[in-house]
Amino acid sequence: MAEKQLAVIAIGGNSLIKHSEKRTVEDQYMAICETTHHLVDLVELGYQLVITHGNGPQVGFIMLRSEIAREQVGLHIVPLSSCVADTQGAIGLQIQQALGDELQRRDMAGRAVTVVTQVEVSPSDLGFVVPDKPIGEFYRKEQLGKLKEQHPEWILMKDSNRGYRRVVASPVPLNIVEESAVVALLENGFHVITAGGGGVPVVRSDIGLTSVDAVIDKDKTASLLATNLGAPLLVISTAVEQVMLNFGTVKEEKLGQVRVAEMEKYFREDHFAPGSMAPKIEAAIEFIRNGGEKVIITNPENIGKAIRRGKGTQIVP
């Protein structure tokens, strides 16, 4: 696939929800339109796109609706794995529509399609022992007492000075079940939206694949997908223009182009917050160590500038 100048792009939650007061489906679509405008800059530069996306708040909304429906009218609770599948379809459709419209506006050929994707994990993964993946909304400190009363099984952790979030198991992705379908679509000229939310986690047994309630980190799945497809470029879109050392302190230091060995050193020194920037750096390192040529970490508006003029953080071998 590398000869087709393939780029795998993992877009973060900031590409879907810009502000805590703008969370409707319509607001989300407007945010996606802004992001896809920048993604099509890559198409103009000759890239075919494979797009993954986050889904944390959206899964949280579905779970909350499910909980209210159970309390009010006795409906069943929606399993987390089903919530992930639901968001793959709904968010994927919006990206698919926005990308197609943007291509048409620029009088460019190309079609987009969404694949609801399963990702195989190990049932003995340590992630099931030590949950660390944030999902759902941010909560204020003063809300914690009531949340613990309502949901004693929840584990809540502080997330990068933005509040508290629920954390769940985040097993390592091993195999992308629908990968051959993605390859077939790419070979037929499609831009593909796949593995949204990291994919629906499944475990394999003698009877086949079974969904499990967990959340696979989307950036790690994107790294695996980019490696398997032979993509030279992995783009991890996030809320900041560049990765920083000592984030949130007076000693903040922005990172430009960084060799993978240097980034590994920073990772070992715990410069990056677990459940936030750390998984992105880990995914980037893994991609480069598995033969990838470059990882760009930046916000959506700087993706094109990162290719043209070296903006953002660029991790190279």
C-alpha positions as CSV (number, residue, x, y, z in Angstrom):
1,M,0.0,0.0,0.0
2,A,2.9,2.4,0.6
3,E,3.3,3.2,-3.1
4,K,-0.2,4.8,-3.1
5,Q,1.0,7.4,-0.5
6,L,-1.3,6.1,2.2
7,A,-1.9,8.1,5.4
8,V,-3.6,6.7,8.4
9,I,-5.2,9.5,10.5
10,A,-6.5,9.1,14.1
11,I,-8.7,12.1,14.9
12,G,-9.3,13.0,18.5
13,G,-12.3,14.0,20.5
14,N,-11.6,17.7,19.8
15,S,-12.5,17.1,16.2
16,L,-15.9,16.0,17.2
17,I,-16.9,18.2,20.2
18,K,-15.4,21.7,20.2
19,H,-16.9,22.9,23.5
20,S,-18.8,21.5,26.4
21,E,-21.9,23.5,25.4
22,K,-21.8,22.3,21.8
23,R,-22.5,18.6,22.0
24,T,-25.5,18.0,19.8
25,V,-25.4,15.8,16.7
26,E,-25.6,19.0,14.6
27,D,-22.7,20.6,16.6
28,Q,-20.7,17.5,16.1
29,Y,-21.2,17.5,12.4
30,M,-20.1,21.1,12.1
31,A,-16.9,20.2,14.0
32,I,-16.3,17.3,11.7
33,C,-16.8,19.5,8.7
34,E,-14.0,21.7,9.9
35,T,-11.7,18.8,10.5
36,T,-12.4,17.1,7.1
37,H,-11.6,20.4,5.4
38,H,-8.0,20.0,6.7
39,L,-8.0,16.3,5.9
40,V,-8.8,17.0,2.3
41,D,-5.6,19.1,2.2
42,L,-3.8,15.8,2.5
43,V,-5.8,14.4,-0.4
44,E,-4.7,17.4,-2.5
45,L,-1.1,16.5,-1.6
46,G,-1.6,13.0,-3.0
47,Y,-2.6,10.9,0.0
48,Q,-5.3,8.3,0.2
49,L,-6.8,8.3,3.7
50,V,-7.7,5.7,6.3
51,I,-9.4,7.5,9.2
52,T,-10.0,6.4,12.7
53,H,-11.7,8.5,15.4
54,G,-12.3,8.8,19.1
55,N,-15.7,8.2,20.6
56,G,-15.4,8.7,24.4
57,P,-18.0,11.4,25.1
58,Q,-20.4,9.8,22.5
59,V,-20.2,6.4,24.3
60,G,-20.8,8.3,27.5
61,F,-24.0,9.9,26.1
62,I,-25.3,6.5,24.9
63,M,-24.6,4.9,28.3
64,L,-26.3,7.7,30.1
65,R,-29.4,7.5,27.9
66,S,-29.4,3.7,28.5
67,E,-29.2,4.2,32.2
68,I,-32.0,6.7,32.3
69,A,-34.2,4.4,30.1
70,R,-33.6,1.5,32.5
71,E,-34.5,3.6,35.6
72,Q,-37.6,5.2,34.0
73,V,-39.2,2.5,31.9
74,G,-37.2,-0.7,32.6
75,L,-35.4,-1.0,29.3
76,H,-32.2,-3.1,29.1
77,I,-28.8,-1.6,29.6
78,V,-26.8,-1.2,26.4
79,P,-23.4,-3.1,26.6
80,L,-20.3,-1.0,26.2
81,S,-19.3,-3.0,23.1
82,S,-22.6,-2.2,21.5
83,C,-22.1,1.5,22.3
84,V,-18.7,1.4,20.5
85,A,-20.4,-0.2,17.4
86,D,-23.2,2.4,17.5
87,T,-20.7,5.3,17.5
88,Q,-18.7,3.7,14.7
89,G,-21.7,3.8,12.5
90,A,-23.0,7.3,13.5
91,I,-19.7,9.1,13.7
92,G,-18.4,7.3,10.6
93,L,-21.4,8.4,8.6
94,Q,-20.8,12.0,9.5
95,I,-17.1,11.8,8.5
96,Q,-18.1,10.0,5.4
97,Q,-20.6,12.7,4.4
98,A,-18.4,15.6,5.3
99,L,-15.4,14.2,3.5
100,G,-17.4,13.4,0.4
101,D,-18.9,16.9,0.4
102,E,-15.5,18.6,0.8
103,L,-14.1,16.6,-2.1
104,Q,-17.0,17.6,-4.2
105,R,-16.6,21.3,-3.3
106,R,-13.0,21.1,-4.5
107,D,-14.0,19.3,-7.6
108,M,-11.9,16.3,-6.6
109,A,-12.5,12.7,-7.3
110,G,-12.9,10.2,-4.4
111,R,-15.4,8.4,-2.3
112,A,-15.5,7.6,1.4
113,V,-17.0,4.6,3.2
114,T,-17.3,3.4,6.8
115,V,-16.5,-0.1,8.0
116,V,-17.8,-1.2,11.4
117,T,-14.7,-2.9,12.7
118,Q,-13.9,-5.6,15.3
119,V,-10.5,-5.8,16.9
120,E,-9.3,-9.0,18.5
121,V,-7.7,-8.7,22.0
122,S,-6.4,-11.3,24.5
123,P,-8.8,-12.3,27.3
124,S,-5.7,-12.4,29.6
125,D,-4.6,-8.9,28.8
126,L,-3.4,-7.0,31.9
127,G,-5.7,-4.1,30.9
128,F,-8.6,-6.1,32.4
129,V,-6.7,-6.2,35.7
130,V,-5.6,-2.5,35.7
131,P,-8.2,-0.3,33.9
132,D,-6.8,3.0,32.7
133,K,-8.8,4.1,29.6
134,P,-10.9,7.3,30.1
135,I,-14.4,7.2,28.7
136,G,-17.4,9.5,28.8
137,E,-17.7,13.0,30.2
138,F,-15.4,15.0,32.4
139,Y,-16.7,15.5,36.0
140,R,-15.9,18.1,38.5
141,K,-14.3,17.2,41.9
142,E,-17.5,18.1,43.8
143,Q,-19.5,15.6,41.7
144,L,-17.4,12.6,42.7
145,G,-19.2,11.8,45.9
146,K,-22.6,11.5,44.2
147,L,-21.1,9.5,41.3
148,K,-19.6,7.0,43.7
149,E,-22.9,6.5,45.4
150,Q,-24.7,6.0,42.1
151,H,-22.0,3.9,40.5
152,P,-19.9,2.1,43.1
153,E,-18.3,-0.1,40.5
154,W,-16.9,2.9,38.5
155,I,-13.2,3.8,38.7
156,L,-12.7,7.6,38.4
157,M,-9.4,9.2,37.7
158,K,-8.1,12.8,37.1
159,D,-7.4,13.4,33.4
160,S,-4.8,16.1,32.5
161,N,-6.2,18.9,34.7
162,R,-9.4,18.9,32.8
163,G,-11.5,17.1,35.5
164,Y,-12.3,13.4,36.3
165,R,-13.4,10.6,34.0
166,R,-14.4,7.0,34.3
167,V,-11.7,4.5,33.3
168,V,-12.2,1.0,31.9
169,A,-10.0,-1.8,30.6
170,S,-7.9,-0.9,27.6
171,P,-6.5,-4.1,26.1
172,V,-3.8,-4.2,23.4
173,P,-5.1,-4.6,19.9
174,L,-3.8,-7.8,18.3
175,N,-5.7,-8.3,15.0
176,I,-8.1,-6.1,13.0
177,V,-10.8,-8.6,11.9
178,E,-12.1,-6.5,8.9
179,E,-8.6,-5.6,7.6
180,S,-9.0,-7.5,4.4
181,A,-12.2,-5.5,3.7
182,V,-10.3,-2.2,4.3
183,V,-7.6,-3.3,1.8
184,A,-10.2,-4.2,-0.8
185,L,-11.8,-0.8,-0.5
186,L,-8.5,1.0,-0.7
187,E,-7.6,-0.9,-3.8
188,N,-10.9,0.3,-5.3
189,G,-10.1,3.9,-4.6
190,F,-12.1,4.6,-1.4
191,H,-11.0,6.6,1.5
192,V,-11.9,4.4,4.5
193,I,-13.3,5.3,7.9
194,T,-12.6,2.3,10.2
195,A,-11.8,1.1,13.7
196,G,-13.7,4.0,15.2
197,G,-13.1,4.2,19.0
198,G,-10.3,1.7,18.6
199,G,-12.7,-1.0,17.2
200,V,-15.2,-3.2,19.0
201,P,-13.0,-5.4,21.2
202,V,-13.6,-9.2,20.7
203,V,-12.0,-12.3,22.0
204,R,-11.5,-15.5,20.1
205,S,-12.7,-19.0,21.3
206,D,-13.6,-22.3,19.8
207,I,-17.0,-21.0,18.9
208,G,-15.7,-17.8,17.2
209,L,-15.5,-14.1,18.2
210,T,-17.3,-12.7,21.3
211,S,-17.6,-9.0,22.1
212,V,-16.2,-7.8,25.5
213,D,-16.8,-4.6,27.4
214,A,-13.6,-2.7,27.1
215,V,-12.2,0.2,25.1
216,I,-9.2,-0.2,22.9
217,D,-7.1,2.9,22.5
218,K,-7.8,4.3,19.0
219,D,-4.2,5.5,18.5
220,K,-2.8,2.0,19.2
221,T,-5.3,0.5,16.8
222,A,-4.4,3.2,14.2
223,S,-0.7,2.3,14.7
224,L,-1.4,-1.4,14.2
225,L,-3.5,-0.6,11.1
226,A,-0.9,1.7,9.6
227,T,1.8,-0.9,10.1
228,N,-0.3,-3.7,8.6
229,L,-1.2,-1.6,5.6
230,G,2.4,-0.5,5.0
231,A,1.5,3.2,5.3
232,P,4.5,5.5,5.5
233,L,2.6,8.1,7.5
234,L,0.6,8.1,10.7
235,V,-1.1,11.3,11.7
236,I,-2.5,11.6,15.3
237,S,-4.8,14.6,15.6
238,T,-5.2,16.1,19.0
239,A,-6.1,19.4,20.8
240,V,-2.6,20.9,20.8
241,E,-0.3,22.0,18.0
242,Q,2.7,20.2,19.4
243,V,3.6,17.6,22.0
244,M,5.1,19.2,25.1
245,L,7.5,18.2,27.8
246,N,6.4,19.2,31.4
247,F,2.9,19.9,30.1
248,G,0.9,22.3,32.3
249,T,3.9,23.7,34.1
250,V,6.1,26.7,33.8
251,K,8.7,24.5,32.2
252,E,6.6,23.5,29.2
253,E,8.7,22.7,26.2
254,K,7.3,22.2,22.7
255,L,8.7,19.3,20.6
256,G,9.3,19.7,16.9
257,Q,11.1,17.0,14.9
258,V,12.2,14.2,17.3
259,R,14.0,11.0,16.7
260,V,12.2,7.9,18.0
261,A,15.0,7.0,20.4
262,E,14.7,10.5,22.0
263,M,10.9,10.2,22.3
264,E,11.3,6.8,24.0
265,K,13.6,8.4,26.6
266,Y,10.9,11.1,27.3
267,F,8.3,8.4,27.5
268,R,10.3,6.4,30.1
269,E,10.7,9.6,32.1
270,D,6.9,9.9,32.4
271,H,6.6,13.2,30.6
272,F,3.2,12.2,29.1
273,A,-0.1,11.8,31.0
274,P,-1.5,8.2,31.1
275,G,-4.8,7.9,29.2
276,S,-4.1,11.2,27.4
277,M,-0.8,11.9,25.6
278,A,1.0,8.8,26.7
279,P,-1.0,6.3,24.5
280,K,-0.4,8.6,21.5
281,I,3.4,8.6,22.1
282,E,3.4,4.8,22.7
283,A,1.4,4.3,19.4
284,A,3.8,6.6,17.5
285,I,6.9,4.8,18.9
286,E,5.5,1.4,18.0
287,F,4.6,2.5,14.4
288,I,8.2,3.8,13.8
289,R,9.8,0.8,15.4
290,N,7.7,-1.4,13.1
291,G,9.0,0.3,9.9
292,G,6.9,3.4,9.6
293,E,8.5,6.5,8.1
294,K,6.9,9.4,10.1
295,V,4.3,10.2,12.8
296,I,2.8,13.7,13.0
297,I,1.1,14.7,16.2
298,T,-0.8,18.1,15.9
299,N,-4.2,19.7,15.8
300,P,-6.4,19.4,12.7
301,E,-5.8,22.9,11.4
302,N,-2.0,22.2,11.2
303,I,-2.1,18.8,9.5
304,G,-1.6,20.3,6.0
305,K,1.1,22.7,7.3
306,A,2.8,19.8,9.0
307,I,3.2,18.1,5.7
308,R,4.2,21.2,3.8
309,R,6.3,23.1,6.3
310,G,7.1,20.8,9.2
311,K,4.6,22.1,11.7
312,G,3.5,20.0,14.7
313,T,5.5,17.3,16.4
314,Q,7.1,15.0,13.9
315,I,8.6,11.6,15.1
316,V,11.0,9.9,12.7
317,P,13.3,6.9,12.9
